[in-house]
Structures are given as structure tokens and as C-alpha cells.
Amino acid sequence: MVTDNVRDAERACEELRDALGAAGVTLPSLGLDAVSCAGSAPLALIDLGRCNVATVRALAAALRSGREEGATA
């Protein structure tokens, strides 16, 4: 049975995937943590996964860019 917590986590994960994609970043293992979604009261954590050095640098650059744009707005 899928709970509201799990559905919300799925939506949040997709939102993050879309936002990262728009910034040119792909986290290959982004998804729900299966263990945290189990049980009668799932916590539904999002696993950002493992990625290589190039992906980490692209993510850091996207975050810096977003911060700089926010400072000028």
C-alpha cells in the first residue's frame, strides 16, 4: 500500500530530478530509499545516491549559479 508520505516523496524526487535536469545535472541513483518506505508508517526518505566527481562538480556549479542569480534578483 502506497501512503501519502511515499507519494509526496515520489513527487519531490521528480521535482528534484526535473530541476537538476534543467541545470544540466543528472544524479544517476536518485530515487526513494526502499527501506524507509516500508512498514505501516513509512518515513519515505529520498536517496540522492552515488555519483562521480564530474557530477558532484556539476551539482556544485549549479548550486553556486543559482545562489549568484538569487543575489542579483
C-alpha positions as CSV (number, residue, x, y, z in Angstrom):
1,M,0.0,0.0,0.0
2,V,1.4,3.4,-1.0
3,T,0.9,6.1,1.6
4,D,0.6,9.8,1.2
5,N,4.2,10.1,2.6
6,V,5.5,7.9,-0.2
7,R,3.5,9.7,-2.9
8,D,4.8,13.0,-1.6
9,A,8.4,11.7,-1.6
10,E,7.9,10.4,-5.2
11,R,6.7,13.9,-6.3
12,A,9.5,15.6,-4.5
13,C,12.0,13.3,-6.1
14,E,10.6,14.0,-9.6
15,E,10.7,17.8,-8.9
16,L,14.4,17.5,-7.9
17,R,15.1,15.3,-10.9
18,D,13.5,17.9,-13.2
19,A,15.3,20.9,-11.5
20,L,18.6,19.2,-11.7
21,G,18.0,18.2,-15.3
22,A,17.2,21.9,-16.2
23,A,20.6,22.7,-14.6
24,G,22.3,20.0,-16.7
25,V,22.9,17.7,-13.7
26,T,21.8,14.0,-13.5
27,L,22.1,12.1,-10.3
28,P,22.1,8.5,-11.6
29,S,20.9,6.9,-8.4
30,L,18.3,9.4,-7.4
31,G,15.2,7.7,-6.0
32,L,13.3,6.6,-3.0
33,D,15.0,4.7,-0.2
34,A,13.1,1.4,-0.2
35,V,13.8,0.6,3.4
36,S,12.4,3.9,4.6
37,C,9.3,3.4,2.6
38,A,8.4,0.1,4.2
39,G,6.2,-0.5,7.2
40,S,3.0,0.9,8.5
41,A,4.2,4.4,8.9
42,P,6.9,5.0,6.3
43,L,9.3,7.9,6.6
44,A,9.9,7.9,2.8
45,L,13.4,9.3,2.5
46,I,14.9,10.2,-0.8
47,D,18.2,8.7,-1.6
48,L,20.4,11.1,-3.6
49,G,22.6,8.2,-4.5
50,R,26.2,7.9,-5.5
51,C,27.8,9.9,-8.3
52,N,31.2,10.5,-9.8
53,V,33.4,13.5,-9.3
54,A,32.2,15.2,-12.6
55,T,28.6,15.0,-11.4
56,V,29.4,16.4,-8.0
57,R,31.2,19.3,-9.6
58,A,28.3,20.0,-12.0
59,L,25.9,20.0,-9.0
60,A,28.2,22.3,-7.0
61,A,28.4,24.7,-10.0
62,A,24.6,24.6,-10.5
63,L,24.1,25.5,-6.8
64,R,26.6,28.3,-7.0
65,S,25.0,29.6,-10.1
66,G,21.5,29.6,-8.5
67,R,22.9,31.4,-5.4
68,E,24.5,34.1,-7.6
69,E,21.3,34.6,-9.6
70,G,19.3,34.9,-6.4
71,A,21.7,37.6,-5.1
72,T,21.2,39.7,-8.2
73,A,17.4,39.4,-8.3
